[in-house]
Amino acid sequence: MLYSKSAEYAIQAMIYLAETNSPEPVMISQIAKAYNIPQQFLAKIAQTLVKHRLLVAIRGRNGGVKLARPANEIYLNQIVYAVDGPPPEQEQCVIGLDYCSDTAPCPLHHRWKIIREDIREMLVAEDLADLALRVLEKRKIMNEP
């Protein structure tokens, strides 16, 4: 249920674009450097985000990527699902056993079910604009003496 490293990098890149809020495209190398992400890996992730219409890619000398729509219209679940795909129809066991449900629970089902639902709700509720704002607020706190 938790997302992959690719989805984590995608979220970081999207937050970077939302917090810079530049009308001009931003180079992948700039984003990769800011978050210490391997540039080639981020380039492939960006292609996926373009394919899912979350980013727009501009080629050429002043090219790069930018958000395809306003940051407050992009939600975490859209980013995660673009990179990792939608959640499986059958719930997976958190400890690696097979299928896990109310009728065939794994040993941690009673606790994991609540966490899984909370994560899904969080992914649907959190938009990129709010996340970028909170990242900027955190940076201010971290830089204060």
C-alpha angles and dihedrals in degrees: 000000000000114000131253131256087256090058090047090054091046091053091048092050092048091049089051091054092046094049095047088046091192120168086210121078117262121222117245089230090060092053092044091053094047093055099028093243121155103259098222091048091050090048090058091047090050090054089056092049090050090050089053091048095244093115134032118217120211118196128210141048095323093033133128136115135299136176113284092219138004115306092240089062095055118082130196093245090059091054096045094045092048091056103030100025126240119311115276118268091232114054115246123225114254092222095048101262118131127270116350125198143138089271095044105026126185118225092270098036096110091059101030094053091062093046092047091051091048091051092050091049091049093050091051095045102045117085126195096244093058092046093050091049091052091048090054090048090051091051090053090052093047092050096049115100 
